[in-house]
Amino acid sequence: MSRTATKDNYTYVSQGPGLQLIKAGTTELKEVNAILGIPEVRSQIIDIPITQAEGAVTLGLYAMQKAEKGFDFKYDYLEIKTVVSGQFILSDDQGTDRMIAEAGDVVIINAGTTVTFHPECDGVATYVAHRLPEPIFA
């Protein structure tokens, strides 16, 4: 799985002064199980490239449904997830044991952390990541 992006691969949302609106349902979510090769995972994601300026920013939507199996994901960047609905049950390789994040909660994932998304997760979250889009999620 390639996780290398270049600034030239994308059309960035932030094009100049003024307001912009991304309407719900206008971006197609990608199936995480196909990307990770774990058929038991029920999860969808989309990365939306916002700016390629210094300190690139990516916006995203992530959904996960209860499944037979969870998964681990290594974050090489800062990401801030806001749970919109449902809940996410998470733990990490730094000693955080089964955190439950519910609607309205914000989870800060620091660079260098591997997060376990437990199979009991059933929620939707938006996120802002301090990085270029992941090519496999965009």
KOLDO-398891 format. One record per residue: x, y, z of N, C-alpha, C, CB in turn; residue in one letter. Coordinates in nm, 4 decimals, padded with zeros to 6 digits. Glycine has a CB too. Layout:
<atoms>
        nc1        nc2        nc3       cac1       cac2       cac3        cc1        cc2        cc3       cbc1       cbc2       cbc3   residuo
          X          Y          Z          X          Y          Z          X          Y          Z          X          Y          Z         a
...
</atoms>
This chain:
<atoms>
        nc1        nc2        nc3       cac1       cac2       cac3        cc1        cc2        cc3       cbc1       cbc2       cbc3   residuo
    00.0853   -00.1167    00.0000    00.0000    00.0000    00.0000    00.0903    00.1235    00.0000   -00.0973   -00.0005    00.1228         m
    00.0755    00.2076   -00.1005    00.1548    00.3292   -00.1108    00.0922    00.4412   -00.0291    00.1691    00.3719   -00.2570         s
    00.1755    00.5084    00.0508    00.1257    00.6206    00.1305    00.2076    00.7449    00.0990    00.1313    00.5882    00.2823         r
    00.2403    00.7628   -00.0305    00.3192    00.8778   -00.0695    00.2359    00.9691   -00.1575    00.4471    00.8343   -00.1419         t
    00.2234    01.0930   -00.1165    00.1511    01.1926   -00.1956    00.2469    01.3024   -00.2358    00.0310    01.2510   -00.1169         a
    00.2197    01.3618   -00.3496    00.2935    01.4807   -00.3888    00.1935    01.5933   -00.4045    00.3746    01.4578   -00.5203         t
    00.2409    01.7157   -00.3914    00.1528    01.8319   -00.3961    00.0841    01.8481   -00.5311    00.2309    01.9566   -00.3641         k
    00.1380    01.7874   -00.6361    00.0845    01.8063   -00.7705   -00.0249    01.7073   -00.8078    00.1950    01.7966   -00.8697         d
   -00.0533    01.6087   -00.7228   -00.1482    01.5029   -00.7570   -00.2941    01.5422   -00.7427   -00.1223    01.3845   -00.6724         n
   -00.3262    01.6576   -00.6846   -00.4627    01.6853   -00.6421   -00.5107    01.8228   -00.6862   -00.4731    01.6736   -00.4925         y
   -00.6423    01.8378   -00.6916   -00.7050    01.9683   -00.7037   -00.7461    02.0068   -00.5627   -00.8283    01.9671   -00.8040         t
   -00.6935    02.1178   -00.5140   -00.7153    02.1588   -00.3757   -00.8410    02.2444   -00.3642   -00.5935    02.2355   -00.3225         y
   -00.9174    02.2235   -00.2575   -01.0435    02.2926   -00.2355   -01.0204    02.4415   -00.2147   -01.1168    02.2330   -00.1156         v
   -00.9203    02.4770   -00.1356   -00.8943    02.6177   -00.1044   -00.8287    02.6844   -00.2251   -00.8040    02.6313    00.0221         s
   -00.9074    02.7648   -00.2979   -00.8593    02.8278   -00.4202   -00.8452    02.9790   -00.4084   -00.9518    02.7952   -00.5332         q
   -00.8868    03.0376   -00.2976   -00.8744    03.1818   -00.2839   -00.9685    03.2344   -00.1777   -00.9016    03.2506   -00.4165         g
   -00.9830    03.3657   -00.1704   -01.0712    03.4249   -00.0701   -01.2162    03.3820   -00.0899   -01.0611    03.5767   -00.0746         p
   -01.2929    03.3848    00.0173   -01.4359    03.3553    00.0092   -01.4736    03.2259    00.0771   -01.4791    03.3503   -00.1335         g
   -01.6027    03.2003    00.0811   -01.6576    03.0789    00.1418   -01.6648    02.9672    00.0397   -01.7967    03.1056    00.2008         l
   -01.6519    02.8460    00.0876   -01.6712    02.7282    00.0041   -01.7538    02.6284    00.0838   -01.5342    02.6661   -00.0410         q
   -01.8336    02.5500    00.0148   -01.9216    02.4529    00.0790   -01.9027    02.3177    00.0125   -02.0701    02.4979    00.0712         l
   -01.8824    02.2167    00.0940   -01.8791    02.0786    00.0453   -02.0080    02.0150    00.0932   -01.7508    01.9989    00.0967         i
   -02.0999    01.9892    00.0027   -02.2310    01.9344    00.0378   -02.2190    01.7866    00.0749   -02.3303    01.9523   -00.0791         k
   -02.2950    01.7469    00.1743   -02.2999    01.6072    00.2153   -02.3371    01.5212    00.0952   -02.4008    01.5866    00.3313         a
   -02.2679    01.4103    00.0799   -02.2980    01.3171   -00.0273   -02.2326    01.3492   -00.1603   -02.4428    01.3111   -00.0463         g
   -02.1556    01.4580   -00.1690   -02.0934    01.4928   -00.2966   -01.9593    01.4241   -00.3173   -02.0753    01.6419   -00.3059         t
   -01.9082    01.3589   -00.2140   -01.7841    01.2835   -00.2278   -01.8124    01.1366   -00.1996   -01.6742    01.3382   -00.1322         t
   -01.7541    01.0518   -00.2800   -01.7779    00.9079   -00.2657   -01.6772    00.8477   -00.1680   -01.7691    00.8368   -00.4031         e
   -01.7287    00.7804   -00.0669   -01.6430    00.7162    00.0324   -01.5809    00.5892   -00.0252   -01.7228    00.6836    00.1602         l
   -01.4593    00.5592    00.0195   -01.3896    00.4382   -00.0234   -01.3994    00.3333    00.0863   -01.2412    00.4684   -00.0575         k
   -01.4122    00.2086    00.0475   -01.4218    00.0976    00.1419   -01.2835    00.0653    00.1980   -01.4835   -00.0272    00.0739         e
   -01.2679    00.0774    00.3295   -01.1395    00.0532    00.3949   -01.1017   -00.0941    00.3866   -01.1442    00.0985    00.5414         v
   -01.2000   -00.1837    00.3922   -01.1672   -00.3268    00.3874   -01.0930   -00.3621    00.2588   -01.2950   -00.4115    00.3991         n
   -01.1306   -00.3017    00.1478   -01.0629   -00.3276    00.0207   -00.9211   -00.2690    00.0225   -01.1443   -00.2683   -00.0971         a
   -00.9054   -00.1525    00.0819   -00.7750   -00.0860    00.0871   -00.6784   -00.1623    00.1764   -00.7902    00.0581    00.1372         i
   -00.7253   -00.2047    00.2943   -00.6389   -00.2744    00.3899   -00.6306   -00.4247    00.3656   -00.6879   -00.2496    00.5296         l
   -00.7205   -00.4778    00.2822   -00.7210   -00.6213    00.2579   -00.7721   -00.7018    00.3757   -00.5838   -00.6669    00.2227         g
   -00.8655   -00.6434    00.4531   -00.9252   -00.7116    00.5680   -01.0762   -00.7159    00.5446   -00.8897   -00.6388    00.7045         i
   -01.1278   -00.8223    00.4829   -01.2696   -00.8256    00.4452   -01.3671   -00.8144    00.5614   -01.2976   -00.9510    00.3721         p
   -01.3237   -00.8497    00.6838   -01.4136   -00.8449    00.7988   -01.4373   -00.7032    00.8510   -01.3583   -00.9302    00.9094         e
   -01.3585   -00.6070    00.8071   -01.3726   -00.4677    00.8505   -01.4847   -00.4014    00.7715   -01.2391   -00.3897    00.8323         v
   -01.5701   -00.3255    00.8406   -01.6786   -00.2506    00.7761   -01.6544   -00.1026    00.8029   -01.8206   -00.2960    00.8290         r
   -01.5903   -00.0360    00.7070   -01.5473    00.1002    00.7295   -01.5302    00.1729    00.5964   -01.4170    00.1027    00.8096         s
   -01.5579    00.3051    00.5964   -01.5459    00.3860    00.4769   -01.4727    00.5160    00.5104   -01.6851    00.4149    00.4163         q
   -01.4033    00.5720    00.4084   -01.3230    00.6931    00.4312   -01.3112    00.7734    00.3027   -01.1824    00.6568    00.4844         i
   -01.2888    00.9022    00.3170   -01.2523    00.9881    00.2046   -01.1630    01.1000    00.2567   -01.3792    01.0460    00.1336         i
   -01.0547    01.1268    00.1854   -00.9674    01.2410    00.2123   -01.0008    01.3501    00.1114   -00.8154    01.2008    00.2044         d
   -01.0121    01.4735    00.1591   -01.0395    01.5877    00.0720   -00.9232    01.6850    00.0868   -01.1772    01.6566    00.1075         i
   -00.8443    01.7037   -00.0196   -00.7293    01.7933   -00.0103   -00.7748    01.9389   -00.0004   -00.6365    01.7745   -00.1316         p
   -00.7352    02.0059    00.1072   -00.7767    02.1444    00.1292   -00.6712    02.2416    00.0784   -00.8040    02.1692    00.2778         i
   -00.5469    02.2281    00.1238   -00.4417    02.3194    00.0797   -00.3085    02.2476    00.0713   -00.4311    02.4392    00.1742         t
   -00.2300    02.2883   -00.0269   -00.0946    02.2347   -00.0408    00.0092    02.3316    00.0144   -00.0644    02.2038   -00.1875         q
   -00.0383    02.4425    00.0686    00.0530    02.5406    00.1259    00.1374    02.4756    00.2345   -00.0246    02.6609    00.1825         a
    00.2431    02.5456    00.2761    00.3264    02.4928    00.3833    00.2378    02.4508    00.5001    00.4312    02.5976    00.4288         e
    00.2595    02.3317    00.5497    00.1720    02.2801    00.6547    00.0422    02.2316    00.5942    00.1447    02.3873    00.7612         g
    00.0489    02.1484    00.4930   -00.0687    02.0986    00.4207   -00.1785    02.0522    00.5159   -00.0290    01.9840    00.3283         a
   -00.3032    02.0712    00.4744   -00.4194    02.0320    00.5540   -00.5125    01.9482    00.4669   -00.4938    02.1573    00.6109         v
   -00.5585    01.8374    00.5236   -00.6551    01.7502    00.4577   -00.7752    01.7341    00.5492   -00.5924    01.6118    00.4227         t
   -00.8932    01.7412    00.4905   -01.0191    01.7210    00.5612   -01.0712    01.5836    00.5224   -01.1235    01.8337    00.5276         l
   -01.1416    01.5168    00.6131   -01.1922    01.3858    00.5775   -01.3174    01.3480    00.6524   -01.0881    01.2838    00.6011         g
   -01.3788    01.2429    00.6023   -01.4953    01.1825    00.6648   -01.4639    01.0347    00.6819   -01.6263    01.2050    00.5797         l
   -01.4919    00.9823    00.8017   -01.4635    00.8429    00.8324   -01.5847    00.7809    00.8995   -01.3383    00.8300    00.9223         y
   -01.6239    00.6641    00.8536   -01.7359    00.5911    00.9133   -01.6921    00.4477    00.9389   -01.8622    00.5954    00.8211         a
   -01.7432    00.3902    01.0476   -01.7143    00.2508    01.0797   -01.8386    00.1884    01.1402   -01.5931    00.2387    01.1768         m
   -01.8679    00.0661    01.0979   -01.9807   -00.0080    01.1511   -01.9278   -00.1292    01.2274   -02.0780   -00.0511    01.0375         q
   -02.0087   -00.1772    01.3234   -01.9694   -00.2964    01.3985   -01.9349   -00.4065    01.3002   -02.0822   -00.3423    01.4956         k
   -01.8289   -00.4813    01.3333   -01.7809   -00.5841    01.2413   -01.7179   -00.6980    01.3202   -01.6796   -00.5251    01.1406         a
   -01.6749   -00.7994    01.2476   -01.6086   -00.9137    01.3097   -01.4685   -00.8803    01.3559   -01.6039   -01.0296    01.2137         e
   -01.4077   -00.7807    01.2916   -01.2678   -00.7531    01.3175   -01.2417   -00.6031    01.3135   -01.1791   -00.8257    01.2163         k
   -01.1535   -00.5554    01.4002   -01.1059   -00.4181    01.3955   -00.9737   -00.4139    01.3206   -01.0905   -00.3594    01.5379         g
   -00.9004   -00.3030    01.3354   -00.7709   -00.2923    01.2692   -00.6849   -00.1872    01.3377   -00.7887   -00.2581    01.1206         f
   -00.5550   -00.1945    01.3087   -00.4585   -00.0963    01.3572   -00.4221   -00.0037    01.2421   -00.3313   -00.1655    01.4159         d
   -00.3972    00.1257    01.2754   -00.3525    00.2209    01.1744   -00.2457    00.3094    01.2349   -00.4706    00.3056    01.1205         f
   -00.1317    00.3198    01.1669   -00.0185    00.4021    01.2132   -00.0332    00.5436    01.1577    00.1185    00.3398    01.1691         k
   -00.0331    00.6413    01.2477   -00.0430    00.7825    01.2115    00.0963    00.8442    01.2153   -00.1402    00.8586    01.3070         y
    00.1423    00.8923    01.1001    00.2716    00.9597    01.0906    00.2530    01.1110    01.0935    00.3457    00.9173    00.9622         d
    00.1367    01.1564    01.1338    00.0988    01.2970    01.1290   -00.0034    01.3240    01.2386    00.0420    01.3352    00.9891         y
   -00.0234    01.4506    01.2699   -00.1261    01.4917    01.3650   -00.2629    01.4850    01.2967   -00.0979    01.6354    01.4191         l
   -00.3600    01.4249    01.3655   -00.4972    01.4221    01.3144   -00.5927    01.4530    01.4290   -00.5309    01.2836    01.2498         e
   -00.6949    01.5307    01.3985   -00.7968    01.5666    01.4967   -00.9299    01.5164    01.4432   -00.8002    01.7220    01.5240         i
   -00.9907    01.4193    01.5141   -01.1187    01.3592    01.4753   -01.2281    01.4119    01.5660   -01.1124    01.2041    01.4818         k
   -01.3393    01.4530    01.5062   -01.4578    01.4921    01.5816   -01.5670    01.3904    01.5512   -01.5039    01.6384    01.5458         t
   -01.6151    01.3239    01.6546   -01.7192    01.2237    01.6369   -01.8518    01.2963    01.6133   -01.7279    01.1280    01.7610         v
   -01.9156    01.2666    01.5017   -02.0407    01.3306    01.4621   -02.1607    01.2508    01.5119   -02.0469    01.3461    01.3097         v
   -02.1504    01.1190    01.5033   -02.2582    01.0330    01.5519   -02.1996    00.8985    01.5948   -02.3677    01.0132    01.4425         s
   -02.2725    00.8300    01.6808   -02.2298    00.6990    01.7271   -02.1105    00.7061    01.8197   -02.1973    00.6115    01.6106         g
   -02.0258    00.6034    01.8115   -01.9086    00.5987    01.8985   -01.7941    00.5231    01.8328   -01.9441    00.5341    02.0319         q
   -01.6742    00.5576    01.8773   -01.5532    00.4879    01.8364   -01.4849    00.4371    01.9622   -01.4582    00.5808    01.7533         f
   -01.4433    00.3113    01.9584   -01.3710    00.2509    02.0697   -01.2278    00.2317    02.0214   -01.4368    00.1137    02.1167         i
   -01.1362    00.3032    02.0881   -00.9986    00.3119    02.0417   -00.9012    00.2777    02.1532   -00.9695    00.4512    01.9875         l
   -00.7828    00.2315    02.1142   -00.6702    00.2197    02.2057   -00.5459    00.2502    02.1233   -00.6628    00.0763    02.2736         s
   -00.4315    00.2636    02.1901   -00.3099    00.2946    02.1150   -00.1892    00.2192    02.1688   -00.2830    00.4438    02.1186         d
   -00.0800    00.2328    02.0975    00.0442    00.1657    02.1361    00.1214    00.2438    02.2420    00.1320    00.1446    02.0140         d
    00.0623    00.3509    02.2942    00.1270    00.4330    02.3965    00.0687    00.4061    02.5359    00.1125    00.5816    02.3615         q
   -00.0224    00.3085    02.5457   -00.0775    00.2713    02.6754   -00.2204    00.3161    02.7015    00.0081    00.3255    02.7804         g
   -00.2804    00.3867    02.6055   -00.4211    00.4246    02.6217   -00.5056    00.3004    02.5997   -00.4622    00.5392    02.5224         t
   -00.5874    00.2651    02.6984   -00.6632    00.1408    02.6964   -00.8111    00.1673    02.6727   -00.6438    00.0647    02.8270         d
   -00.8649    00.1257    02.5604   -01.0080    00.1301    02.5263   -01.0777    00.2614    02.5656   -01.0788    00.0150    02.5935         r
   -01.0491    00.3636    02.4904   -01.1143    00.4929    02.5044   -01.2444    00.4888    02.4232   -01.0203    00.6100    02.4567         m
   -01.3518    00.5407    02.4792   -01.4788    00.5478    02.4064   -01.5056    00.6938    02.3731   -01.5971    00.4861    02.4899         i
   -01.5048    00.7256    02.2437   -01.5325    00.8609    02.1961   -01.6730    00.8610    02.1367   -01.4254    00.9083    02.0905         a
   -01.7582    00.9501    02.1878   -01.8984    00.9566    02.1456   -01.9263    01.0884    02.0743   -01.9927    00.9403    02.2669         e
   -02.0459    01.0997    02.0163   -02.0849    01.2186    01.9410   -02.0522    01.3455    02.0179   -02.2337    01.2144    01.9080         a
   -01.9823    01.4372    01.9527   -01.9409    01.5627    02.0137   -01.8008    01.5596    02.0704   -02.0358    01.5996    02.1208         g
   -01.7448    01.4401    02.0923   -01.6091    01.4281    02.1459   -01.5059    01.4523    02.0358   -01.5879    01.2888    02.2095         d
   -01.3881    01.4989    02.0768   -01.2769    01.5228    01.9858   -01.1608    01.4341    02.0293   -01.2354    01.6740    01.9843         v
   -01.1023    01.3633    01.9339   -00.9874    01.2769    01.9602   -00.8665    01.3368    01.8895   -01.0139    01.1296    01.9124         v
   -00.7598    01.3600    01.9629   -00.6360    01.4109    01.9058   -00.5392    01.2945    01.8947   -00.5761    01.5270    01.9920         i
   -00.4962    01.2666    01.7723   -00.4032    01.1569    01.7470   -00.2703    01.2196    01.7084   -00.4561    01.0593    01.6346         i
   -00.1710    01.1999    01.7919   -00.0402    01.2597    01.7684    00.0441    01.1741    01.6748    00.0329    01.2801    01.9003         n
    00.1309    01.2398    01.5992    00.2205    01.1708    01.5063    00.2999    01.0640    01.5804    00.3160    01.2710    01.4374         a
    00.3200    00.9503    01.5132    00.3963    00.8416    01.5717    00.3134    00.7445    01.6537    00.5033    00.8971    01.6564         g
    00.1818    00.7537    01.6448    00.0920    00.6690    01.7237    00.0243    00.5655    01.6342   -00.0142    00.7549    01.7960         t
    00.0185    00.4417    01.6810   -00.0619    00.3387    01.6150   -00.1903    00.3247    01.6940    00.0146    00.2015    01.6053         t
   -00.3027    00.3456    01.6267   -00.4349    00.3394    01.6903   -00.5036    00.2098    01.6516   -00.5222    00.4613    01.6501         v
   -00.5648    00.1447    01.7496   -00.6484    00.0278    01.7235   -00.7926    00.0733    01.7209   -00.6265   -00.0837    01.8305         t
   -00.8605    00.0471    01.6093   -01.0040    00.0715    01.5955   -01.0708   -00.0626    01.6251   -01.0427    00.1278    01.4500         f
   -01.1394   -00.0706    01.7389   -01.1999   -00.1962    01.7827   -01.3262   -00.2264    01.7026   -01.2323   -00.1908    01.9326         h
   -01.3588   -00.3558    01.6861   -01.4712   -00.3940    01.6002   -01.6085   -00.3487    01.6505   -01.4722   -00.5420    01.5844         p
   -01.6176   -00.3048    01.7755   -01.7452   -00.2563    01.8294   -01.7771   -00.1138    01.7854   -01.7431   -00.2631    01.9807         e
   -01.6835   -00.0477    01.7161   -01.7060    00.0898    01.6684   -01.8295    00.0943    01.5800   -01.5824    00.1428    01.5907         c
   -01.9064    00.2004    01.5942   -02.0241    00.2206    01.5100   -02.0517    00.3707    01.5087   -02.1494    00.1383    01.5627         d
   -01.9807    00.4428    01.4232   -01.9956    00.5870    01.4246   -01.9443    00.6534    01.2987   -01.9254    00.6435    01.5423         g
   -01.9599    00.7850    01.2971   -01.9130    00.8699    01.1883   -01.8328    00.9831    01.2512   -02.0326    00.9250    01.1012         v
   -01.7196    01.0166    01.1898   -01.6360    01.1256    01.2386   -01.5833    01.2073    01.1210   -01.5190    01.0710    01.3236         a
   -01.5646    01.3349    01.1437   -01.4902    01.4177    01.0495   -01.3506    01.4340    01.1076   -01.5603    01.5578    01.0248         t
   -01.2549    01.4625    01.0217   -01.1193    01.4825    01.0716   -01.0453    01.5865    00.9894   -01.0425    01.3513    01.0709         y
   -00.9473    01.6461    01.0552   -00.8528    01.7362    00.9910   -00.7153    01.6777    01.0178   -00.8656    01.8851    01.0445         v
   -00.6383    01.6579    00.9114   -00.5054    01.5997    00.9245   -00.4015    01.6987    00.8740   -00.4958    01.4660    00.8472         a
   -00.2916    01.7050    00.9443   -00.1816    01.7937    00.9087   -00.0901    01.7196    00.8117   -00.1030    01.8410    01.0358         h
   -00.1383    01.7042    00.6881   -00.0655    01.6285    00.5858   -00.1330    01.6482    00.4511   -00.0589    01.4774    00.6220         r
   -00.0652    01.6032    00.3473   -00.1266    01.5901    00.2163   -00.2235    01.4721    00.2221   -00.0185    01.5705    00.1038         l
   -00.3162    01.4603    00.1285   -00.4088    01.3467    00.1292   -00.3348    01.2136    00.1152   -00.5113    01.3615    00.0164         p
   -00.3887    01.1109    00.1762   -00.3386    00.9750    00.1555   -00.3863    00.9332    00.0160   -00.3897    00.8740    00.2691         e
   -00.2968    00.8983   -00.0758   -00.3414    00.8619   -00.2110   -00.4460    00.7501   -00.2121   -00.2224    00.8196   -00.2940         p
   -00.4368    00.6573   -00.1181   -00.5310    00.5452   -00.1157   -00.6686    00.5855   -00.0625   -00.4749    00.4325   -00.0312         i
   -00.6790    00.7025    00.0035   -00.8059    00.7471    00.0618   -00.8689    00.8618   -00.0173   -00.7843    00.7903    00.2061         f
   -00.7963    00.9196   -00.1097   -00.8464    01.0393   -00.1805   -00.9273    01.0031   -00.3034   -00.7305    01.1295   -00.2211         a
</atoms>
